[in-house]
Amino acid sequence: MFSLEEGAEHGAPAPPVRPETGRSGHPIDPLRIARVLRRRWRVIAGVFLMGTLLSVALAKTVVPREFTAHTILLWEPVHVSAATTPEREIQTLMDTLKLPNNLEELRKRTRLPITLDALARRLDIAVARDSNILTLSAIADSPEEAARLADTMTRVFLDSRRDSERTRAEQQLQAVTSEVDKVQAQLEEARAQYDRFRGEAGIADLALDRQAAIEEAARLRTEMNRFRIEAESSEAKAALLKQAARGQPDKVVLSETESHYEQRKLAELRAELTARKASLSEEHPEVLGLSSAVQALESSPDRGAISDRVVGTNPAWTFLQNSLIDVDTQREAAQKKWRSYAAVEASVRDRITRLSSIEGQASVLLAQVHITGARLADLQARQKVVESEVRQPEVELRVLTPATPPLLPSKSYRRMVALLLPPLFALLAAVALAASALRGLTLWTPAELSFWAHGPVVAATTWPATPEGLDELAADLRAALDEARGSTLLLPLAAAQNGRAKELLSRLGAGNVPARDGVPEQDAPMVLWEEAERSMALRRAARQCGRVLVLVESGAHSLFEVVALRRLLGSEGRIGLVVVGLGTDLATAPDRVGEVAGFWSGPGAPTGAARSRTAEGAART
């Protein structure tokens, strides 16, 4: 009915611009969306059910799960460098897990067709705080694959550490062997120098020789003193013996004896008698004879003692002379030994002095031998240790708990897929249904028409679907028109709505009011505009009337037609809408939207002079 390309009247002054207030209504009425969703709820329910079945099938067959297997390792450091801390050592150890050579070996053993970066993302290693416990984790799509990957990675990691330690030990062994050879040559040279020095000095071992010489000198000094004392004591003893020998005579009575024959004989007989009585009787002739002889001697008188004297060399004088000779011999022997020991002790002192004079040089040479020998012994011991490390490297890692297939997945999207896909499908279905309701950008509810027309909806009805709706609409408009000032221009938005506009006017009782260019010749509450081809006259008529009431049908107009109303009318005057043809399901929507009271309480009709100028201008047009 209207052309969107038509603009304002050429040469006409621009109408005053009224400040635009906030829009009423909604660009899309939620009630209409709810109406569509309510009418098509079976579709949404069916989509939800299909989504449930599809999500369960996807969760069971397509959606992957992640299983994580863990291997627990214990780090037992043997050699920790003083330049680093244990935390740095263990961090370095952990960083070697994902070296490219380890990942390449792992991919080769497991035959996984993935990149090294993807394989590295499946692996992880962590250490417990303040502990040497390492946890090696491997992620796979199945429990068995996760356990196999973790176990293989553990072996690859331990083999890599073992090879690294063996290489390090071989390098150390090479360096230590070279150092051993060098120190061995230094030791041989030091020993050769010391041997030459000992040969030139005539010593075997300076310390031992010096100690032996000191001990020998002490022993010789002791013996020399002992023999000196012995010689002095022998000399004193000889003087005493000489003095004693002077007081002894050389001849003396050697022996002088006195004896009694009868008494000795009597004793003999008595003894024999006693012996016989012991074995013979008293009457035995021998006993009787011996008794008689004893009695005879006892009765005979004593005839005196017989004397015997021997004179010879005095034994004491002889002993003193012999002792003096022995003492002189001992004194001469002791003096000779004293002088001999003194000479030997002097020679030993000279040797000690000579040894002391070369002790410094000998100590330096011997110390060089000892130091070089100790260094060689340390290097040889180190060489044996490194050789054992080459044969069996120390990995410093021990498996405490091997990897086992996990019972539950560590990460699974199956439950999320099963729970989220059905609502998502239902939401997509609802969005699709709502989008289908917006197809063609057609406006249906009073709220939508008010929003896009920038004006209020003064009335809405289900007429012509319900005949009684026309009476209700006429009653509402009649009451408003009675209180409103000025004329109201009734404008059907589409030519198909002219009949309904006339029917409405007839019901309002304003259908026979004469008008020129849409302006009644006498005061009338409402005037119908039917000249669709005279758009410029329409703008003038809209400016002359107090308000413009646009008759629109629900679902018959796009938002572009409604938006173009203001430009088509060429006026910022009051524009209101009357909505007809509402569906019964939209009857619960508000029938008035926006500033309805302000729309009816606008300024009254223009003056007669203004009407004449407008009529003349329309006639010229």
Secondary structure, DSSP 8 states (H G I E B T S, - for coil): ---TT--S-TT-------------S-SS-HHHHHHHHHHTHHHHHHHHHHHHHHHHHHHHHTS-EEEEEEEEEEE--S---TTS-HHHHHHHHHHGGG-HHHHHHHHHHHT--S-HHHHHHTEEEEE-TTS-EEEEEEEESSHHHHHHHHHHHHHHHHHHHHHHHHHHHHHHHHHHHHHHHHHHHHHHHHHHHHHHHHHHHT-S-HHHHHHHHHHHHHHHHHHHHHHHHHHHHHHHHHHHHHHHHHTS-SEEEEEEEEE-HHHHHHHHHHHHHHHHHHHS-TTSHHHHHHHHHHHHHHHS-----EEEEEEEE-HHHHHHHHHHHHHHHHHHHHHHHHHHHHHHHHHHHHHHHHHHHTHHHHHHHHHHHHHHHHHHHHHHHHHHHHHHHHHS----EEEEE-----SS-SEE-HHHHHHHHHHHHHHHHHHHHHHHHTGGGEE-SHHHHHHHHTS-EEEE--TTTSTHHHHHHHHHHHHHHHH--S-EEEEESSGGGHHHHHHHHHHHT-TT--EETTEESS--SEEE---TT-HHHHHHHHHHSSEEEEEEETTSEEHHHHHTHHHHHT--S-EEEEEE---GGGTTS-S-BS-HHHHHTS-----HHHHHHHHHHHHH-
